[in-house]
C-alpha cells in the first residue's frame, strides 16, 4: 500500500458522517493520484501555495489598513477559522484535511477593504458580486494562469456554502461555516476593544453570562457547545441557549461596530476608489494585466475588471489609484 492508501485506510475509522477522501466526487479535470497525500491533503497544499492565499495578509478584516501590528487581517482571520474548525472536526471524528482545505480557501475571493469593497463591486458588476462565489472562481478559474487549482468537489462546495444559503453538502463544510462565525464575531470584538470603538461594559451582559467575559472563554464555550450539540448528528448544531447568545453578540457587533461611523468612516472613500478604478479599466481595458486579457476575450470587460480589482490588496489598490488619479509632483533633475 502507498502512504496515501494507508491514510485512507485509517479514514475508515472516522465517524460514519465524515467525508472520506477515497469517496471524493473528484476534480474538474482527472489527475493521477499522489502516492503520499490524499486528495484533500493536496488541496490544502494547493491553497497555501496559491497567490490568492498570500494576498490575504494585506486585505482588510474589519479596520481599513490599521496601523497597529495586532489587528486582524483577512489572513489571520483565515488561520483562526482553520484552527477552530479543526478542533471541532477532530472532536467529532470528521475529516480534518477536508475541513482545513475549506477553511483555508473560504475567503480567497475577498476584495480589498473587506465587505466595503464587496459592496462596491456588487453595485458595479452586472449580475452582482459575492465574495464566496468569487472564492470559488479563484480556485476554479483565476489561479495558475487561468487553469485554476483543480480542487476536489467537496472543497469547492464547502467554500461556496461557507457563509449563507444552502448548507455545505459535507459536515466538514458545515463546521467551517460555524467556525467562521465563531472566529469573526470574537476577534472583531477584541479588535474593536483595542481600537476604542467599544468598551467591555458595552458587551451585552446576557450574552457574556452564557458565553463568558473574555475572548478565550467565549471561543471555548462556543466550540465545546458545537461539539456537544453535534455529536452523533447528521448536521452541525448549537444548543438553543448558546446559539441565541451568539446571535445577540452578532447583533451587537452590527449595531456598535460594523455600522459605527468611527470604525467605518473611511469606507466611503475606499468604495469611491474602487468605483473609479473599475470605471477606468472598463474604459481602458488594454491596460489590464496580461493575466486578465484572456478573461476579457472570453467573458467580457466587466468580468475581467471585476476579477482584477477583487484580487487587489488594500495597499495595491491605493497605489494604483494614486498612479492613475493623483498628480505626481514635478521632480527637478
MARSEBA-247758 format. One line per 2 residues: number of its first residue (from 1); for each residue x negated, y negated, z of N, C-alpha, C. Coordinates in steps of 0.2 Angstrom, whole numbers, plus 5000, padded with zeros to 4 digits. Example, Ala and Ser with C-alpha at 12.3 -4.5 7.8 and 13.67 -1.06 7.14 Angstrom:
BEGIN
1 = 4934/5028/5039/4938/5022/5039/4934/5016/5039; 4936/5011/5035/4932/5005/5036/4936/5000/5039
# end
This chain:
BEGIN
1 = 4996/5006/5000/5000/5000/5000/4996/4994/5000; 4998/4989/4996/4994/4982/4997/4996/4979/5003
3 = 4992/4974/5005/4994/4970/5011/5001/4967/5010; 5003/4964/5004/5009/4962/5004/5015/4967/5005
5 = 5014/4973/5003/5019/4978/5004/5019/4980/5011; 5013/4980/5015/5013/4981/5022/5017/4976/5026
7 = 5016/4969/5024/5020/4964/5027/5028/4965/5025; 5029/4967/5019/5036/4968/5018/5039/4974/5021
9 = 5035/4979/5023/5037/4984/5027/5039/4982/5034; 5035/4978/5037/5036/4975/5043/5043/4971/5043
11 = 5044/4967/5038/5050/4963/5037/5056/4967/5038; 5056/4974/5037/5062/4978/5038/5064/4978/5045
13 = 5060/4977/5050/5062/4977/5057/5065/4970/5059; 5066/4965/5054/5069/4959/5056/5076/4960/5057
15 = 5080/4955/5059/5087/4955/5060/5090/4957/5054; 5096/4961/5055/5100/4963/5049/5102/4957/5045
17 = 5102/4951/5048/5105/4945/5044/5099/4941/5041; 5093/4943/5042/5087/4940/5039/5086/4941/5032
19 = 5083/4937/5028/5082/4937/5021/5075/4940/5020; 5074/4946/5017/5068/4950/5016/5065/4948/5010
21 = 5059/4946/5010/5055/4944/5003/5056/4949/4998; 5056/4956/4999/5057/4961/4994/5064/4960/4991
23 = 5068/4957/4994/5075/4957/4991/5077/4950/4988; 5071/4946/4987/5072/4939/4984/5076/4940/4977
25 = 5080/4934/4976/5083/4934/4969/5078/4932/4964; 5072/4931/4966/5067/4929/4961/5066/4922/4959
27 = 5061/4921/4954/5059/4915/4952/5063/4913/4945; 5062/4907/4943/5065/4905/4937/5061/4908/4931
29 = 5054/4909/4932/5050/4912/4927/5047/4918/4931; 5048/4924/4929/5045/4930/4932/5037/4930/4932
31 = 5034/4932/4938/5027/4932/4939/5025/4939/4942; 5019/4940/4941/5016/4946/4944/5015/4945/4951
33 = 5017/4950/4955/5016/4949/4962/5009/4948/4965; 5008/4945/4970/5002/4944/4974/5000/4950/4978
35 = 4995/4953/4978/4993/4959/4982/4993/4957/4989; 4992/4951/4991/4991/4949/4998/4997/4945/5001
37 = 5000/4941/4998/5005/4937/5000/5012/4939/4998; 5017/4938/5002/5024/4939/5000/5026/4933/4995
39 = 5032/4934/4992/5034/4928/4988/5035/4922/4992; 5038/4923/4998/5039/4917/5002/5033/4914/5005
41 = 5028/4918/5006/5021/4915/5008/5018/4911/5003; 5019/4914/4997/5016/4910/4991/5020/4903/4990
43 = 5026/4903/4991/5030/4897/4991/5027/4892/4996; 5026/4894/5002/5023/4889/5007/5017/4886/5004
45 = 5012/4890/5002/5006/4888/4999/5007/4883/4993; 5011/4885/4989/5013/4880/4983/5015/4873/4985
47 = 5019/4873/4990/5022/4867/4993/5016/4863/4996; 5013/4866/5000/5007/4862/5004/5002/4860/5000
49 = 5001/4863/4994/4996/4861/4989/4998/4856/4984; 5005/4854/4984/5008/4850/4979/5006/4843/4980
51 = 5006/4839/4975/5005/4832/4976/5011/4828/4979; 5017/4831/4978/5023/4828/4982/5022/4828/4989
53 = 5019/4834/4992/5019/4835/4999/5014/4830/5002; 5008/4829/4998/5003/4825/5001/5005/4817/5001
55 = 5010/4816/4996/5013/4809/4996/5017/4807/5002; 5020/4812/5006/5024/4811/5011/5021/4807/5017
57 = 5014/4808/5017/5011/4804/5023/5012/4797/5022; 5013/4794/5016/5014/4787/5015/5021/4785/5014
59 = 5026/4789/5016/5033/4787/5015/5036/4786/5021; 5041/4781/5021/5044/4779/5027/5049/4785/5030
61 = 5049/4785/5037/5054/4789/5040/5060/4785/5042; 5059/4780/5047/5064/4775/5049/5061/4768/5048
63 = 5055/4767/5051/5052/4760/5051/5048/4759/5045; 5049/4753/5041/5045/4752/5035/5038/4750/5037
65 = 5033/4754/5034/5026/4753/5035/5024/4750/5042; 5026/4754/5047/5024/4752/5054/5016/4751/5055
67 = 5015/4746/5059/5008/4745/5060/5005/4750/5065; 5009/4752/5070/5006/4757/5075/5004/4764/5072
69 = 5000/4767/5075/4997/4774/5072/5002/4779/5074; 5007/4778/5079/5010/4784/5082/5018/4784/5079
71 = 5020/4780/5075/5026/4780/5072/5027/4786/5067; 5032/4789/5066/5033/4795/5062/5033/4792/5054
73 = 5030/4796/5050/5031/4796/5043/5035/4802/5040; 5036/4802/5034/5040/4807/5031/5036/4814/5032
75 = 5030/4813/5032/5025/4819/5033/5026/4822/5040; 5025/4818/5045/5026/4820/5052/5033/4823/5054
77 = 5038/4819/5051/5045/4822/5051/5045/4829/5049; 5042/4830/5043/5042/4837/5040/5039/4842/5044
79 = 5033/4840/5047/5030/4845/5051/5034/4847/5058; 5037/4842/5060/5041/4843/5066/5047/4847/5065
81 = 5050/4846/5059/5056/4850/5057/5053/4858/5056; 5047/4858/5053/5045/4865/5052/5043/4869/5059
83 = 5041/4865/5064/5039/4869/5070/5046/4871/5074; 5051/4866/5074/5057/4868/5077/5060/4874/5073
85 = 5060/4873/5067/5064/4879/5063/5060/4885/5064; 5054/4886/5064/5050/4892/5065/5052/4895/5072
87 = 5052/4890/5077/5053/4893/5084/5060/4896/5084; 5065/4893/5081/5072/4896/5081/5072/4902/5077
89 = 5069/4902/5071/5069/4908/5067/5065/4914/5070; 5060/4913/5073/5056/4918/5077/5061/4921/5082
91 = 5064/4917/5086/5068/4920/5092/5074/4924/5089; 5077/4922/5083/5082/4926/5080/5080/4931/5076
93 = 5074/4933/5075/5071/4938/5071/5073/4937/5064; 5072/4931/5061/5073/4929/5054/5067/4929/5051
95 = 5067/4927/5045/5060/4927/5041/5057/4920/5042; 5052/4920/5045/5048/4914/5047/5045/4911/5041
97 = 5043/4915/5036/5039/4912/5030/5044/4909/5026; 5050/4911/5025/5055/4908/5021/5058/4902/5024
99 = 5058/4902/5031/5060/4896/5035/5055/4891/5034; 5049/4892/5034/5043/4887/5034/5043/4884/5027
101 = 5044/4888/5022/5044/4886/5015/5050/4880/5014; 5056/4882/5016/5061/4877/5015/5060/4871/5019
103 = 5058/4872/5025/5056/4866/5030/5051/4861/5027; 5046/4864/5024/5040/4860/5021/5042/4857/5015
105 = 5047/4860/5011/5049/4857/5005/5055/4853/5005; 5059/4852/5011/5065/4849/5011/5066/4842/5009
107 = 5060/4838/5010/5060/4831/5009/5055/4829/5003; 5053/4833/4999/5048/4832/4994/5051/4827/4989
109 = 5058/4826/4988/5061/4821/4984/5062/4815/4987; 5060/4813/4993/5062/4807/4996/5059/4801/4993
111 = 5062/4796/4993/5060/4790/4990/5055/4786/4994; 5052/4781/4991/5048/4776/4996/5054/4772/5000
113 = 5052/4770/5006/5056/4766/5010/5062/4770/5013; 5061/4776/5013/5066/4781/5016/5073/4780/5013
115 = 5078/4780/5017/5085/4780/5015/5087/4774/5012; 5084/4768/5013/5085/4762/5010/5083/4763/5002
117 = 5077/4766/5001/5076/4767/4994/5080/4772/4991; 5083/4777/4994/5088/4782/4991/5094/4778/4989
119 = 5096/4774/4994/5102/4770/4992/5101/4765/4986; 5095/4762/4985/5094/4758/4979/5094/4762/4973
121 = 5091/4768/4973/5091/4772/4967/5098/4775/4965; 5102/4776/4971/5108/4779/4970/5113/4774/4966
123 = 5111/4767/4967/5115/4762/4964/5113/4761/4957; 5107/4763/4955/5104/4761/4949/5104/4767/4944
125 = 5104/4773/4946/5103/4779/4942/5110/4781/4940; 5111/4781/4933/5118/4784/4931/5119/4791/4934
127 = 5125/4792/4937/5126/4798/4940/5124/4799/4947; 5121/4794/4949/5119/4793/4956/5112/4797/4958
129 = 5110/4797/4964/5104/4799/4966/5104/4802/4973; 5102/4808/4975/5102/4810/4982/5095/4814/4983
131 = 5092/4812/4988/5085/4815/4989/5085/4822/4990; 5090/4826/4992/5090/4833/4992/5090/4836/4985
133 = 5094/4833/4981/5094/4835/4974/5087/4834/4970; 5084/4828/4972/5078/4826/4969/5072/4831/4972
135 = 5073/4833/4978/5068/4838/4981/5068/4844/4977; 5074/4847/4975/5074/4852/4970/5071/4851/4963
137 = 5072/4845/4961/5070/4843/4954/5062/4843/4955; 5059/4840/4960/5052/4840/4961/5049/4847/4960
139 = 5052/4852/4964/5049/4859/4963/5051/4862/4957; 5056/4861/4954/5058/4864/4948/5055/4861/4941
141 = 5054/4854/4941/5053/4851/4935/5047/4846/4935; 5045/4843/4941/5041/4837/4941/5033/4839/4943
143 = 5033/4844/4947/5026/4846/4949/5022/4850/4943; 5016/4850/4944/5012/4854/4939/5013/4852/4932
145 = 5013/4845/4931/5014/4843/4924/5020/4845/4920; 5025/4845/4924/5032/4847/4921/5033/4855/4921
147 = 5029/4859/4924/5030/4866/4925/5034/4868/4931; 5034/4863/4936/5037/4865/4942/5033/4870/4946
149 = 5035/4871/4952/5031/4876/4957/5034/4883/4956; 5039/4884/4952/5042/4890/4951/5043/4894/4958
151 = 5047/4891/4962/5048/4894/4969/5054/4899/4968; 5055/4903/4973/5060/4908/4974/5067/4904/4974
153 = 5072/4908/4972/5079/4905/4973/5081/4903/4980; 5079/4907/4985/5081/4906/4992/5078/4900/4994
155 = 5071/4898/4993/5068/4892/4995/5072/4886/4992; 5073/4887/4985/5076/4881/4982/5083/4880/4984
157 = 5087/4885/4986/5094/4885/4989/5093/4881/4996; 5089/4883/5000/5088/4880/5006/5086/4873/5006
159 = 5082/4871/5001/5080/4864/5000/5087/4860/4998; 5090/4862/4993/5096/4859/4991/5101/4858/4996
161 = 5102/4863/5001/5108/4863/5006/5105/4861/5012; 5100/4857/5013/5097/4856/5020/5100/4850/5023
163 = 5105/4846/5020/5107/4840/5023/5115/4840/5024; 5119/4842/5019/5126/4842/5020/5129/4846/5015
165 = 5136/4846/5015/5139/4850/5010/5139/4858/5012; 5139/4862/5006/5139/4869/5007/5133/4871/5011
167 = 5134/4876/5016/5128/4878/5020/5123/4882/5015; 5117/4883/5017/5112/4887/5013/5115/4894/5013
169 = 5113/4898/5008/5115/4905/5007/5112/4910/5012; 5106/4907/5015/5102/4911/5020/5103/4908/5027
171 = 5102/4912/5032/5102/4909/5039/5095/4905/5040; 5090/4907/5036/5084/4903/5037/5085/4896/5034
173 = 5089/4895/5029/5091/4889/5026/5095/4885/5031; 5100/4888/5034/5104/4885/5039/5100/4883/5045
175 = 5095/4887/5047/5091/4885/5053/5087/4878/5051; 5085/4878/5045/5081/4871/5043/5086/4865/5044
177 = 5092/4866/5041/5097/4861/5042/5098/4858/5049; 5099/4863/5054/5099/4861/5061/5093/4858/5063
179 = 5087/4861/5062/5081/4859/5064/5079/4852/5061; 5082/4850/5055/5081/4843/5053/5085/4838/5057
181 = 5091/4840/5059/5095/4835/5063/5092/4835/5070; 5089/4840/5073/5086/4840/5080/5080/4836/5079
183 = 5076/4837/5074/5070/4833/5074/5071/4825/5073; 5075/4823/5068/5075/4816/5066/5079/4812/5072
185 = 5084/4815/5075/5088/4811/5080/5083/4810/5086; 5079/4815/5088/5075/4814/5094/5069/4810/5092
187 = 5065/4811/5087/5059/4807/5086/5061/4800/5084; 5067/4799/5081/5069/4792/5079/5071/4788/5086
189 = 5073/4792/5091/5074/4789/5097/5068/4787/5100; 5063/4791/5100/5056/4790/5103/5053/4784/5099
191 = 5053/4784/5092/5050/4778/5089/5054/4772/5090; 5061/4772/5091/5065/4766/5092/5063/4763/5099
193 = 5062/4768/5104/5060/4766/5111/5053/4762/5110; 5048/4765/5106/5042/4762/5106/5042/4756/5103
195 = 5046/4755/5098/5047/4748/5094/5051/4743/5098; 5054/4745/5104/5058/4740/5107/5065/4738/5104
197 = 5067/4743/5100/5073/4742/5097/5079/4744/5102; 5078/4749/5106/5082/4752/5111/5078/4753/5117
199 = 5081/4754/5123/5078/4755/5129/5081/4761/5132; 5078/4764/5137/5080/4771/5140/5087/4770/5143
201 = 5089/4764/5145/5096/4763/5148/5101/4763/5143; 5099/4762/5137/5104/4762/5131/5107/4769/5129
203 = 5103/4774/5130/5104/4780/5128/5110/4783/5132; 5116/4785/5128/5122/4787/5131/5121/4792/5137
205 = 5123/4790/5143/5122/4795/5149/5125/4801/5148; 5131/4802/5145/5135/4808/5144/5131/4813/5140
207 = 5127/4810/5135/5123/4815/5131/5116/4817/5135; 5113/4812/5139/5107/4814/5142/5109/4819/5148
209 = 5115/4818/5151/5116/4823/5156/5117/4830/5154; 5118/4831/5147/5118/4838/5145/5112/4840/5141
211 = 5109/4835/5138/5103/4837/5134/5096/4836/5137; 5096/4831/5142/5090/4829/5145/5088/4822/5144
213 = 5084/4820/5148/5082/4812/5148/5075/4811/5145; 5072/4816/5142/5066/4815/5139/5066/4818/5132
215 = 5061/4816/5128/5061/4819/5121/5060/4826/5121; 5055/4829/5125/5054/4836/5125/5059/4840/5128
217 = 5062/4838/5133/5068/4841/5136/5074/4842/5132; 5075/4836/5128/5081/4836/5123/5080/4842/5118
219 = 5074/4842/5115/5072/4846/5110/5073/4854/5113; 5070/4855/5118/5070/4861/5121/5077/4864/5123
221 = 5082/4859/5125/5089/4861/5126/5092/4863/5120; 5091/4859/5114/5094/4860/5108/5092/4866/5105
223 = 5085/4868/5105/5083/4874/5102/5085/4880/5106; 5085/4880/5113/5087/4885/5116/5095/4887/5115
225 = 5099/4881/5115/5106/4882/5114/5107/4885/5107; 5104/4883/5102/5104/4886/5095/5103/4893/5095
227 = 5098/4895/5098/5096/4902/5099/5101/4906/5102; 5103/4904/5108/5109/4907/5112/5115/4908/5108
229 = 5117/4902/5105/5124/4902/5101/5124/4906/5095; 5118/4907/5092/5117/4910/5085/5115/4918/5086
231 = 5113/4920/5092/5110/4927/5092/5116/4932/5090; 5114/4936/5085/5118/4941/5083/5124/4939/5079
233 = 5124/4932/5077/5129/4930/5072/5127/4929/5065; 5132/4928/5061/5130/4928/5053/5129/4921/5051
235 = 5129/4916/5056/5128/4909/5055/5125/4906/5060; 5122/4900/5059/5118/4896/5064/5123/4892/5067
237 = 5123/4892/5074/5128/4888/5078/5125/4884/5083; 5129/4880/5086/5128/4876/5093/5134/4878/5097
239 = 5133/4878/5104/5138/4878/5108/5142/4871/5107; 5149/4871/5109/5153/4865/5108/5150/4860/5112
241 = 5148/4861/5118/5146/4856/5123/5140/4852/5120; 5135/4856/5118/5128/4854/5116/5129/4850/5109
243 = 5133/4853/5105/5135/4850/5098/5138/4843/5099; 5143/4843/5103/5146/4836/5104/5141/4831/5107
245 = 5136/4833/5112/5131/4829/5114/5127/4826/5109; 5125/4831/5105/5120/4829/5099/5124/4824/5094
247 = 5130/4825/5093/5134/4821/5089/5134/4814/5092; 5135/4814/5099/5135/4807/5102/5129/4803/5101
249 = 5123/4807/5102/5117/4804/5101/5116/4801/5093; 5118/4805/5089/5118/4803/5082/5122/4797/5081
251 = 5128/4797/5083/5132/4791/5083/5129/4785/5086; 5126/4786/5091/5122/4780/5095/5117/4778/5091
253 = 5113/4782/5087/5107/4780/5083/5110/4776/5077; 5115/4778/5074/5118/4775/5068/5120/4768/5070
255 = 5123/4767/5076/5125/4761/5078/5120/4756/5081; 5115/4759/5084/5110/4755/5088/5103/4754/5084
257 = 5102/4759/5079/5095/4759/5076/5096/4759/5069; 5099/4763/5066/5099/4764/5058/5103/4758/5055
259 = 5107/4755/5058/5110/4749/5056/5108/4742/5059; 5103/4743/5064/5101/4737/5068/5097/4732/5063
261 = 5099/4726/5063/5095/4721/5059/5088/4720/5061; 5086/4721/5068/5080/4720/5070/5075/4726/5067
263 = 5078/4732/5067/5074/4738/5064/5074/4738/5056; 5080/4736/5053/5081/4737/5046/5081/4730/5042
265 = 5079/4725/5045/5079/4718/5042/5076/4717/5036; 5070/4721/5035/5066/4721/5029/5069/4726/5023
267 = 5074/4730/5025/5076/4735/5020/5078/4731/5013; 5082/4726/5014/5085/4722/5008/5079/4720/5003
269 = 5073/4718/5006/5068/4716/5002/5065/4722/4998; 5064/4728/5002/5062/4734/4999/5066/4736/4993
271 = 5073/4736/4994/5078/4738/4989/5077/4733/4983; 5076/4727/4984/5076/4722/4979/5069/4724/4975
273 = 5064/4726/4978/5058/4728/4975/5059/4734/4970; 5063/4739/4973/5064/4745/4969/5068/4743/4963
275 = 5073/4739/4964/5078/4737/4958/5074/4733/4953; 5069/4729/4955/5065/4725/4950/5061/4730/4946
277 = 5058/4735/4950/5053/4740/4947/5057/4744/4942; 5063/4746/4944/5067/4750/4939/5069/4746/4933
279 = 5071/4740/4934/5073/4736/4928/5067/4735/4923; 5061/4734/4926/5055/4733/4922/5053/4739/4918
281 = 5053/4745/4921/5051/4751/4917/5057/4753/4913; 5063/4751/4914/5068/4753/4910/5068/4749/4903
283 = 5065/4743/4904/5064/4738/4898/5057/4739/4895; 5053/4742/4899/5046/4743/4896/5044/4751/4897
285 = 5048/4755/4894/5046/4762/4895/5039/4765/4893; 5036/4761/4888/5030/4763/4886/5024/4763/4891
287 = 5026/4759/4897/5021/4758/4902/5022/4763/4908; 5027/4768/4907/5027/4773/4911/5021/4778/4911
289 = 5018/4781/4916/5013/4785/4915/5014/4791/4910; 5009/4794/4908/5010/4799/4903/5014/4805/4906
291 = 5013/4806/4912/5017/4812/4915/5024/4811/4915; 5027/4805/4913/5034/4804/4913/5036/4803/4906
293 = 5032/4803/4901/5034/4802/4894/5038/4808/4892; 5036/4814/4894/5040/4820/4891/5047/4820/4894
295 = 5048/4817/4900/5054/4817/4903/5058/4811/4899; 5055/4806/4898/5058/4801/4894/5061/4804/4887
297 = 5057/4808/4884/5058/4810/4877/5064/4815/4878; 5064/4819/4883/5069/4825/4884/5075/4823/4887
299 = 5075/4818/4892/5080/4817/4897/5082/4810/4897; 5079/4805/4893/5080/4798/4893/5076/4794/4898
301 = 5077/4787/4896/5073/4782/4900/5075/4782/4907; 5081/4782/4909/5083/4781/4916/5081/4787/4920
303 = 5081/4793/4917/5079/4798/4921/5071/4798/4923; 5067/4796/4918/5060/4796/4918/5058/4790/4923
305 = 5062/4784/4923/5060/4779/4928/5062/4781/4935; 5068/4784/4935/5070/4786/4942/5065/4791/4945
307 = 5063/4796/4941/5058/4801/4944/5051/4797/4946; 5049/4793/4942/5043/4789/4943/5044/4785/4950
309 = 5049/4781/4951/5050/4777/4957/5051/4781/4963; 5055/4787/4962/5056/4791/4968/5050/4794/4971
311 = 5045/4795/4966/5039/4799/4968/5034/4794/4972; 5035/4787/4971/5031/4782/4974/5030/4783/4981
313 = 5024/4781/4984/5024/4780/4991/5025/4773/4993; 5026/4771/4999/5028/4764/5001/5022/4759/4998
315 = 5016/4760/5000/5011/4756/4998/5010/4755/4990; 5011/4761/4987/5010/4761/4980/5016/4757/4976
317 = 5022/4757/4979/5027/4753/4976/5026/4746/4977; 5024/4744/4983/5022/4737/4985/5016/4735/4980
319 = 5011/4739/4979/5006/4737/4974/5008/4736/4967; 5012/4741/4965/5015/4740/4958/5019/4734/4957
321 = 5023/4732/4962/5027/4726/4962/5023/4720/4962; 5017/4720/4966/5013/4714/4966/5010/4713/4959
323 = 5007/4719/4956/5004/4718/4950/5009/4716/4944; 5015/4717/4945/5020/4716/4939/5023/4709/4941
325 = 5024/4707/4947/5028/4701/4948/5025/4695/4952; 5019/4697/4955/5016/4692/4959/5010/4689/4955
327 = 5010/4682/4954/5004/4680/4950/4998/4680/4954; 4993/4682/4951/4986/4683/4954/4983/4676/4954
329 = 4979/4675/4959/4975/4668/4960/4970/4668/4954; 4968/4662/4952/4963/4661/4947/4956/4662/4951
331 = 4952/4666/4948/4945/4668/4950/4940/4664/4946; 4936/4660/4949/4931/4656/4945/4925/4661/4945
333 = 4922/4662/4939/4916/4666/4938/4910/4662/4937
# end
